């Protein structure tokens, strides 16, 4: 297979051998199997008493000032004692298996604003925030508000539906559990590198379909001057041995509503089917439950994530509610240019900017709006 390198160090596979014969498996910490990971606990890290004290000190310094949550950052969330925690998070998410679960944040004893200061402040110690939708939300709400996921412009996080495996438009996605569901709602994650390797074993020709750009629907969240669709590869083998991945099959499927977008081929459909089948395999993916005060951080370039369907409590105050944050990390390794220019644009060291609509200010609502 002839491979052409671009300026960012990624490989241009648009002219690749359709058999996929030249593609090679990847190795490293980001390649793991869920069945093995389920027997380990090193991906769970509990907040220490000292870390909680440092967070509460930082909260106290901000809470009464009237500072907007969106303006909480390193300059005012002062917590030097949290640097070892931040180092652990980055070590796991960037350099390790691509994820970590933090356990024991005492959100139940804090006001909603105090919890937001803690969560947002910790996130800002890790990276820059990115907008998650056309409204400029940098503090998102994963909560069933009765939306219809079948509609092209609707987002699955606002439903109780089971979500297929996907990744988001940022370096890191974080979730803080305020309230778990009554039943279900497990977080399911899979290493995209493991899926890639297993696909190569079975059908390298189908992997070749996914290293070429695949069209996706912007779901009505269209930056200035952009088309209502975009195209990026699912798998991007990098010249340094890394694999950078991006996958949202629902957005890929919904893009077929545009006449300008090429129709699916049987080979492309088969590639999606095999990817989903492998991700769903008990051997490959890892399920985890969310407890009140849990924070999960995922690397969007090495992890595909999903969620099982769930049943909520009838009482409004008990319904499942997660806060979401998207982070861009300026000191991370370079990404393929197609991710930062063709997709949504870039911020902070050419990192993915999330869903940015020109003229829309960033906001951090404390509840669903």
ZALUM-745196 format. One record per residue: residue in three letters; x, y, z of N, C-alpha, C, O in turn. Coordinates in steps of 0.02 Angstrom, whole numbers, plus 50000, padded with zeros to 5 digits. Atoms other than C-alpha are relative to their C-alpha. Layout:
alaXYZXYZXYZXYZ
...
***
This chain:
unk500424994150000500005000050000500445006250000500915006750040
unk499644993750000500675017249956499685004750050499075005750050
unk500254995649947500515029150102500325006949990500925007449978
unk499764993250008500665048050088499935003750066499385003850095
unk500024996549936501115058250242499855007449991500125010649945
unk500124992850002500415075450274500415003550054500805000350089
unk499584996149955501155089450379499914998150073500374999150113
unk500125001649930500375083250541500264993150020500194991150078
unk499735006549983501215066350530499524994349993499694988650008
unk500495005350010499635056650490500114996949932500504999449892
unk499955003250065499445044950344499385001449959498825001349985
unk500554998750046498385048950193499844993449965500214991249921
unk500175006650026497505032650151499455000449947499154995349929
unk500534999350050496285039750023500174996449935499724994849896
unk499805003650060497305031349886500274993150019500694990249983
unk499735006349974497605015449987499764994049959499254994349925
unk500195006450028497554997749923499344997950030499294997250091
unk500665001749972495714992749940499994993250036499504991750071
unk499985006349964496244975650004500215000950073500104996550115
unk499754998849933497004983550160500624996050017500814995650076
unk499445004549986498504971950141500595003650031500985000450067
unk499434996449973499744985650187499905002850070500365005550099
unk500144997449934498904990350350500294995350053500284989250044
unk499685004049948499754984450509499665001250068499425006750080
unk500304999149934499094981450686500415004950042501005006150028
unk499664995449956499534993850822500114996650068499794991650084
unk499855002749934500234990650996500025005950049499975011750029
unk499944994849949500395000051160499484999550054499054995150053
unk500455000049943499455004151318499265000949981498824998750017
unk500684998650020497915009751222499664994049968499074994549950
unk500295006250027497634992051156499874995350059500354992950090
unk500185004349944496704981751286499344996549986498964998449941
unk500625003950007495294969051304499585000950063499835000450119
unk500454998749944493784972351412499984994450051499944995750111
unk500035005649954493744954951486500605000050047500534998250106
unk499414999449958495524957651550499945006050047500115005550106
unk500054993849960495174975351610499504999250057499595002250110
unk500505000949948493654969651708500284996550061499994997050116
unk499685003449943494804959151818500505004550036500805002450086
unk499534995349969495854974351860499635005750034499045006950021
unk500304994249967495524989151972500455006249996500305011450025
unk499534994550002497005000351929499745006049960500055011349960
unk500304994450037495875011051818499505003850043499205008750021
unk500444996449952494845016251971500455003550050500895000450080
unk499594996249953495595030052077499545003950047499105007650024
unk500414996649951494815036452237500315006850019500925007450027
unk499774993649974494925054652289500254999050072499944995550111
unk499745000349931495995056452445499695005650041499405010350014
unk500254994849955495485066652597500355006749986500035012049989
unk499634993950015496855079152554499765003349936499735009549932
unk500244997350064496215081152377499315003250008499185008649980
unk500664997149987494435084052437500085006650037499735011550022
unk499884993849962495085097152560500255005549953500045011349959
unk499744995150047496035105852420499455002649954499425008549938
unk500564998050043494485105952309499535004650038499305009650011
unk500474996049961493395112852448500295006950016499925011950021
unk499684993549989494655126652483499935004349937499805010349941
unk500074996450063494615131452298499285002249988499155007649963
unk500704998250006492715131052299499845006150042499515010750019
unk500164994549953492625142552450500265006749975499965011949987
unk499714993850025493735155252365499615003049942499665008949927
unk500374997850060492575156352214499265000850014498945005349986
unk500735000749994490825152252276499645006650012499145008049979
unk500364993949981490355168952352500165006049957499905011549969
unk499784994350041491155179852218499515001749944499545007249917
unk500444998950057489775178052089500314998449933500004999549881
unk499665001850062491035172051960499594994849962499374989849990
unk500365004850042490165163351815500414993649994501024993849991
unk499665006550005490575144751803500454999849939500994997049941
unk499615000350062491185147151625500685003650008501135002349969
unk499384996349989492545158851693500464996850052500994999550066
unk499565003649954493245146351819500584997049960500474993549911
unk499415002650035495015142351764500604999750048500535000650108
unk499395000749959496805140151825500165006350040500485005950093
unk499824993849967496925158451873499625001150065499845004950108
unk500404998949939495565157352007499844993550037499684993750097
unk500095006449965495355138752045500704997850023501054994049989
unk499315000849976496945138252149500044993750043499774993550099
unk499965006349963497355120552203500644996349982500624991149948
unk499375003350018499205116152187500064992850026500424988749997
unk499965006849973498945100552294499654994949954499714988949966
unk500345004550046497905093352151500454997949941500244993849900
unk499585001650058499375092352030500164992649995500154989949939
unk499905007350007499775074052073499384996549972499444991849933
unk500625002850027497935069952038499965001349925499804996849886
unk500024998250071498005079251871500514995849962500364993449907
unk499485004150033499615069951828499754992849991499874989749940
unk500265006850005498765053351866499474999549946499454994649908
unk500535000150051497265057751757500315000149930500134996049888
unk499684999550066498355062951610500394993649984500394991249927
unk499635006250011499455047651633499564994349977499764990349935
unk500475005350019497955036151619499665001449933499614997049891
unk500414998450058496985045351484500415001249937500224998849883
unk499584998750059498365051251368500494994449987500584992349930
unk499445004650008499745038651399499844992850019500234988250003
unk500185006749977498845023551474499454996949958499464997549897
unk500535003550037497285013751427499505004749968499075002449930
unk500454995250032496375029751378499405001950043498955005350019
unk500574998349957495195031051526500204999450073500694996150090
unk499925000749928495065032851714499325001450031498935005450005
unk500614998749962493635032351840500215002650068500534999050107
unk499874997149934493805044151989499384999050043498824999950020
unk500575001849957492725039452136500045003750067500575004350097
unk500044997249932492145048552293499965007550004500095010250058
unk500094992849994491845066752249499355001350038498834998950017
unk500594999549956490625072352387499495005249976499345010050012
unk500464995150029489385081452274499355000650040499025005850038
unk500644999949963487915076952387500015005150058499485007350080
unk499984995149945488535088752524500125007149975500175011850015
unk499894993550030488815103152404499375002649966498934998649948
unk500524997250043487625115052318500164998449928500724996449912
unk499885001350071487415112952131500565004649973500985002449934
unk499484995450023488505128352103500694997750025501184998049988
unk499365002349973489865121652218500264993949963500854993349949
unk499805006050038489875104952127500255002049931500734999049906
unk499784997850066490025114051961500685003350003501105002349959
unk499344997049992491495124352025500534994650005501064995049974
unk499525005449990492365108452080500144996349934500724995149916
unk499945004050062492035098951918500335004149944500785001649911
unk499734995750052492405113351801500725001950016501155002049972
unk499324998149981493925118651900500504994449989501044995649963
unk499565005750012494685101251896500114999149925500674997749903
unk499935000750072494335100351710500475005149970500875003549926
unk499574994750026495205116951679500734999050020501175001849988
unk499315001849983496755110251768500284994949950500894994149946
unk499795005150048496795096751634500065002949930500535001249893
unk500004997350068496375106651476499535005949993499275008550042
unk500464994650017495345120051389499324997149984499274991549957
unk500675002550013493465118151377499795001249928500005006149897
unk500264999550068492585115451210499244999850002498954996450045
unk500724999850004490785118951162499734993249977500024990049934
unk500285006650015489675103451154499395000349954499164995149931
unk500584999550044488235110251049499955007149972500375011349987
unk500074993550032487605124950948499845005650048499905011550031
unk500154995049949487075133851109500635002250039500585006550082
unk499384998149967488895134951166500084997150069500464999950109
unk499965002949933488665123751318500684996750011500884992149974
unk499385003249980490325119451399499904995650062500344991850081
unk500215004749948489435111051545499364996949975498824999949977
unk500575003350031488285098451464499614995850050499864994350104
unk500455003949956486845088551538499774993749964499394994049916
unk500205006550027486655070151498499404997850040499464995250096
unk500625001149963484855067851547499434998849950499405002049898
unk500575001450043483275060651470499495005650008499185006450061
unk500514994749999482165075451426499474998749947499115003249926
unk500545002050044481045065651308500115001249927499635001149888
unk499874998850072481905069151142499954993549961500014988049989
unk500075005750045481665057550992500664999049963500825002849918
unk499345001250028483365050250946499974998349925500474998949890
unk500065001850070482685044650777500025006149954500175005449895
unk500004994050041482575062650717500725002049983501165001450025
unk499314998650021484105068450617500375005150043500975004650051
unk499664994749962484455083750726500044998850074500325002950111
unk500015001349928484215075650897500644996450022500954992749984
unk499405003049971485635070251011499804994750050499344995750090
unk500195005749959485605053551101500065001250074499724997950113
unk499894999049928486205060451268499395003150034499365003350095
unk500614997149972484495068851290499424995050000498844996950004
unk500495005350000483585052051284500204994750051500734995150082
unk499835005749957483525035951385500224994049957500294988449983
unk499855005450046483995025751231500694997150010501145000450038
unk499345003050004485425013851216500385003649945500115004749891
unk499594996450049486835022951125500504995249969500794991050003
unk499505004150034487925014650995500705002850015500765008550040
unk499324997949985489815015751011500195006049956500065006049896
unk499834993850035490495032850962500555003650037500785001450090
unk499524995649967491745046451005499765007249990499345008549947
unk500224993050000491565065251034500535004549969501095002449955
unk499584995250036492335080950958500475003750046500465009950047
unk499524996849954493685084251088500544994850016500484989049998
unk499495004749978495265076651160499734995450055499824989350053
unk500265003649943494405071451322499265001350008499035007049997
unk500694999149976492595068651371499984997850073500224992450090
unk500075001749930492215069051556499274999850019498875003749994
unk500685000649974490625063651645500024999750076500394995850105
unk500085000149927490165067551826499294997750015498815000649990
unk500665002749983488735057551900499715003850060499985003650115
unk500384996849947487515068152000499474995350028499364995050089
unk500505004949981486145054852001500034994149952500024995249891
unk500015005850044486205037051934499284998249981498815000950010
unk500675002250020484735028551848499734994850050500104992350092
unk500305005349959483525016551932500264993249977500464989150018
unk499765006250029484025002451814500365001749935500125005949897
unk499664999250063485295001751673500445006249999500635008850052
unk499574994250007486315016151604500734998650013501105003250033
unk499305001649992487965006951615500425003649947500205004249890
unk499534997250049489435015651531500394994249970500674990050006
unk499645005250035490205004351400500545003249958500415007949920
unk499444997250038491915007951326500404994449967500404988749991
unk499595004950036493044999151202500605003649971500545009449949
unk499394997150029494825002351143499944999849924499894994449895
unk500075000050072494715008050962500594996449966500504993549913
unk499435003750027496465000950932499904992550000500124989149954
unk500145007249997495884983750987499494998249946499564993049913
unk500495001250054494384984950870500355000049932500224995649891
unk499624999550063495544990250729500414993649988500394990749934
unk499595006050007496734975650761499584993949985499764989849942
unk500435005950011495324962950769499685000249932499584995049900
unk500274999550068494564969650609500534998049948500374994849899
unk499465001950046496264967850524500084992549996500234989849942
unk499945007350001496324949550575499474996849956499594991949921
unk500575003150034494624946150500499905002649928499834998749881
unk500174997050064494344958350357500405006449987500145011949996
unk499614994050015495764970050310499705004349945499805010449944
unk500334996150053494764975150157499475004750028499355010150000
unk500504995649969493424982350272500345005650040500075011150045
unk499624994749968494724991850373500195005349949500195011349964
unk499834995350053495264999650208499435004849984499555010549963
unk500584995550009493495006750194499985005550052499725010950039
unk500064995449943493705015550361500605004550009500585008950052
unk499434995349997495405023850334499915005449947500345009849941
unk500194994750046494575034350198499465004350033499115001950077
unk500514995649970493465049350240499294997249993499104994749940
unk500695002349998491685044750289499565006050017499715009850064
unk500434994149991490275057550278499564999450062499314994050079
unk500404999749938489335063050434499575006250001499745011349971
unk500474994549993487875074250476500215004550058500375002050112
unk499864995449946488215089950578499395001050045499445004550096
unk500625000049960486425088050646499785007250015499575008750071
unk500234993249993486025106350618500475004650036500325010650043
unk499514996049964487555112450713500575001749952501104998649953
unk499564998750057488445120550566500415006450011500125011850017
unk499584994049993489935132350586499945004449938499735002149885
unk500044995350055490015147850476500434997649941501014995849950
unk499645001950060490515143650297500064992649988500364990649938
unk499945007350007490365124850322499384997049968498845000149967
unk500575003850024489245112150239499644996850059499934996350113
unk500365003349945487895103550344500244992850012499954989250053
unk499695006549991488955087850330500765000949998501005006149976
unk499274999950004490815083850345500234992849990499844988149997
unk499745006750012491945069050307500694999350032501155003150017
unk499355001949969493345061550413500044992450003499534989150006
unk499935007349994494055043950421499814997650071499835001550119
unk500125003249935493555032150561500674998350033500784999650092
unk499345001949975495345025750580500545003949964500555004349902
unk499434996350027496905036350555500654997150026500874999150080
unk499345002449979498535026350567500515005749993500555009049941
unk499524994549998499915038750615500704997449987500854991550000
unk499325002050017501735038450561500414998050062500914994550055
unk499635001749939502295036950744499734993750033499934992150089
unk500265006349973501325020750771499345000750036499034995650052
unk500644999149967499795028550853499434998949951499524999149890
unk500615000250040498025026050792499535005350029499375005150089
unk500484995049980496845040950800499334998249969499294997149908
unk500645002550024495015036150785499435004950014499475008950060
unk500604996049991493325044550767499424996349967499454994349909
unk500565004050026491635036050747499355002250032499305002550093
unk500684998749976489815041050761499534997349946499355001049900
unk500395003150054488745029050659499335003549991499085003949935
unk500644996650008487135038350696500075006249956499645007549914
unk499894994150042487855054250620500184998049928500005001649881
unk499845002550067488535044150473499364997949964499264999549906
unk500645002250030486825036350443499575006049982499275006149928
unk500444994350012485915052950457500255004449944499855008149914
unk499744996050055487075061150330499734997749932499785001449883
unk500295002450062486235050550197499395004049977499155003249921
unk500574995850019484815063150199500205005549951499765008649920
unk499764994950046485895075050096500164997049932500524992049927
unk499905002650067485875072449909500735000249978500944996149937
unk499304999250021487685078249893500454994650029501004993550004
unk499595005049966488325064450008499964993349963499414991049947
unk500025006550035488845048149921499604994850039499604994750101
unk500405005349968487715033249955500474994750029501024993650005
unk499635005649970488315019150066500114994649947499684993249906
unk499865006050040489145004749976499904993950046499954994550107
unk500045006149958488874986750035500634998950041500594996650098
unk499375001049963490714986250086500035004650060500255002650114
unk499984995349944490545001850194499514997950055499684998250114
unk500495002549950488974995150279500284994050037500214993550098
unk499705005949968489884978850312500555002050048500634998850101
unk499474997649955491334988350388499715002750065499965001250119
unk500344997549939490174997550508499734994350041499794994350103
unk500305005649964489294981350552500534996150039500424994150096
unk499485003849966490924972450593500295004150058500435001350111
unk499764995849945491554987150696499534999650060499754998650116
unk500495000249946489944987450797499974993150034499914992650095
unk500025006849972489944968550818500594998850047500514995950100
unk499415000949958491704968650886499965004250063500135001950117
unk500064995749941491374983351001499524997150051499624997850111
unk500505002949956489864974351072500234993550032499934991150080
unk499765006449975490874958551104500195000550074500555005250093
unk499814999949929491024954551291500764999550010501025001850061
unk499285000749995492844950351259500365006749991500895007850020
unk499664993750016493244967751194499795005850045500225009750066
unk500214993949966492184980451288499964999150076499924993550101
unk500034999849927492124985351471499395004050021499285009549996
unk500574996549972490534990151566500185002550070500534999150108
unk499914997449932490565001151720499375003750021499045006949980
unk500574996349974489205008151831500235006850025500825007850039
unk499864993549973489095026051889499685000750068499084999350076
unk500254998449934488925030452072500015007750008500375011249973
unk500004992849987488535047752140500715002250018501044999350061
unk499334997449987490155057752136500554996949958501134998649967
unk499515002950046491025047152003500155004949944499705008349919
unk499814996350060491995056051867500374995149954500864991949974
unk499675004150051492465046451709500315004749948499975009049921
unk499674996450055493745053751588500204994949947500484989649962
unk499845004450056493965045951415500405003949947500295009849937
unk499634997450057495195048951273499584998749937499504992949917
unk500435000850058494095052051120500364997249939500044994949892
unk499625002450057495495047051001500174992650005500374989549955
unk499825007149991495775029651075499444995850030499514989750037
unk500565003549968494095025151154499365001549962499225007349947
unk500704999250021492365022351081499574998750061499694993850097
unk500425001049942491025024151213499264999349982499045001549929
unk500705001550011489225018851230499655000250067499965001750119
unk500395000249938487845017351358499424995249990499114995249936
unk500595004350005486525004251393499385004350013499415009550045
unk500634996649986484705009551394499874999950075500144995750111
unk500124999849928484045014351564499275001850015498915004549974
unk500664998249973482465016251667500115004950057500525003650102
unk499924994949949482295031751774499514999050057499024995350051
unk500484999549945481465034551942499445004649979499555009349940
unk500554995550019479745042651927500095007050029499865011949998
unk499914993449969480245056852044500525004149961501065001649945
unk499564995750040481025071351949500685000950031501195000949997
unk499374998649966482355074452081500464994050003501054994750020
unk499595006149997482965056352070500234997749931500584992749925
unk499855002450067483155055251882500745000549982501105005050005
unk499305000550020484815050551803500245006749971499925009649928
unk499744993550021485875066051778500764999950004501054999150058
unk499284999650003487685067151722500195006849972499865009449927
unk499714994050030488695082851690500564997849954500954993449970
unk499485001850050489805082051536500445006049987500215011849986
unk499524994950019491355091851492500444997349944500634991549945
unk499545001750054492395091751333500635004250009500585010350020
unk499374996649988494235096251350500474999349941500534994049910
unk499484999850050495565101351225500675000950035500755005550076
unk499365000249963497355097751282500575002049954500774998249910
unk499524997050047498665108751199500664996349997501034996949947
unk499355003449998500155097851250499964992749978500434988949989
unk500065006850024499495081751174500334999149932500465004149898
unk499695001250065500265073551020499565002749943498965003349951
unk500384997150056499745080750850499474995249973499534989149978
unk500565003750030498145075350765500025000649924500335005349898
unk500064999050072497775072450581499675006749985499205008750019
unk500264993550017497435089050497499254999949986498905004849999
unk500715000450016495735083050439499565000650062498995002850057
unk500394999649939495165082250620499915007250023499385009250048
unk500024993349972495585100150663499775005349951499595010849971
unk500204995150050495165108950499499354998249965498895002349960
unk500605002050036493855099050405499424999150047498845000350029
unk500535002049954492885093950559499655006150030499135008150004
unk500344994649966492475108350676500455006050013500225010950042
unk499554994649983493995119550685500454998150057500434992450082
unk499515001849949495355120550815500095005650051499975011450036
unk499814995349947495835128850978500634997450034500814991550025
unk499465001949954497335128551095500474994849972500424988849986
unk499505004750025498775120951000499734995349947499954989649943
unk500285004050054497745114650853499634993850024499684988549994
unk500415005549974496605103750958499285000749976499085006349958
unk500704999650023494795099550910499595004650045499645004450106
unk500354994749964493625113750959499294998350019498915002750040
unk500695001749985492035104050986499535002649947499715002849888
unk500514997550047490465111250907499965007550010499625010050054
unk499934992849992490855129550883499615003749946499755002949887
unk500404995950045489585141350804500215007250009500185009950065
unk499744993349996490275158550763499495004750032498905004750014
unk500434995249967489575172150875499624997450060499295001250095
unk500345003049943488895160051005500465000050061500994996850058
unk499564999949942489615163451178499984993450037499494989750033
unk499985006049959490155149351292499605001250064499645006550094
unk500424999649940488945145951435500044993450038500194988250010
unk499965005949957488895133851582499374999650043499405001150103
unk500625000449961487075131251635500034994550053500314989250040
unk499985004949946486855122151800499464994749995499474989850032
unk500515005150011485335112751739499805000149927500025004449889
unk500215000650070484515107451576499615006249980499165008450015
unk500354994150027483965122351471499804998649928499505003049896
***
